[in-house]
């Protein structure tokens, strides 16, 4: 593909050229935009090209895993590509008997937590007919550069391709974790895993390796479950600065509880106070904190919009760690593995950070700086970093993103959570003006939209971005 989308507004036979929409990133955020855009315009739809090096669209980093220990973190009944049909995934599972070989997917309360790969297959199956028909074109390549060329976006890729797009959607995945500086001395160590999301990264950890996990969220939980499945039996220490770990699901089904939209908080302190008061009310009503957090999540966009930038930043700095462990709950099967490891004394969770690190052959000696206690010196055979995405480094994570920043097309959101964009998902340039031809889809837009990490919110945002694109395509067609 040397050129797909000409600079001319007309094809060579004089007909008007269809607008071209390029989407960089084919995970749920990007594939969802392509899917809903294709469905929303049936009369001469735009050309849609999705850049995604993986074999299928829709899997992305999260759902491309084939590890049987990796499961979706919310019940299947709440996972869907179609926000107006929340049980679409559950119904798809039934039609395809997709968990027939996985009896552990079924929970005693009737809920279903299939492996993450199954959800990836569901999304991919929705995109496949669009790709086969040519409505959506899957470009299996990595984007290497993006330049502004007049009114168009010129995109180069690793396969030597070059296209000119009228609209560009950035729907890339999170940047890789950023290892604490003290661990840099371990670079080159055969059992230092700086990015556990890379396929096969855990293969270097042997069954009898004493393991330090730096970070204590969902990824850390997945690692413990994966290693347990492959026979790891040595001690595991999992650390985070506050010693928090992801919570499990509610002990019984509950509807969201509380009201956070009618009188929205205008400060981080007021919001925290309101959440705590509502949790106390929920307890009186016989409910758990889960119902309140679910309501906060559901009202997340409205809550976020009413907070000044300074208060959003305070939440990111001080409250976000507590929000994350309550908001992002581990699958019951994974929780069972963690609880068993802790009960048997094979795993310890500690509030600590990495201090001094020394190598002695392949042995790793680490000084753990504990909260409210003296430092603790421990020795390990392997270290895995799971500190979460380095959101603040997103614009340095890929060359083409850095290029767009250097040419003033992109800037970091003030909260440090992603890329600055308007309430119409338009990227905000360095001069403060939004660009209606450059849109941000998915978690990279959450600095503006708030709660955009859960699958329901991601698919809702994909529908929204697709709607913005459809309006832009229609306006362009009228002008041509």
Buried (B, 14 or more C-beta within 10 A) or exposed (E): BEEBBBEEEEEEEEEEBBBBBBBBBBBBBBBBBBBBBBBBBEEEBBBBBBBBEBEBBBBBBBBBBEBBBBBBBBBBBBBBBBBEEBBBBBEBBEEEEBBEEBEBBEBEEEBBBBBBBBBBBBBBBBBBEBBEEEBBBBBBBBBBEBBBEEEBBBBBBEEEBBBBBBBBBBBBBBBBBBBBEBBEBBEEBEBBBBEBBEEEBBEBBBEEBBBBBBBBBBBBBBBBBBBBEEEBEBBBBBBBBEBBBBBBBBEEEBEBBBEBEEEBBEBBEBBBEBBEEBBEEBEEEEBBBBBBBBBBBBBBBEBBEBBEEEBBBBBBEEBBBEBBBBBBBBBBBBBBBBEEBBEEEBBEBBBBBBBEBEEEEEEBEBBBBBEEEEEBEBEBBBBBBBBBBBBBEBBEBBEBBBBBBEEEBBBBBBBBBBBBBBEBBBBBBEEEEBBBBBBBBBBBBBBBBBBBBBBBBBBBBBBBBBBBBBEBBEEBBEEE
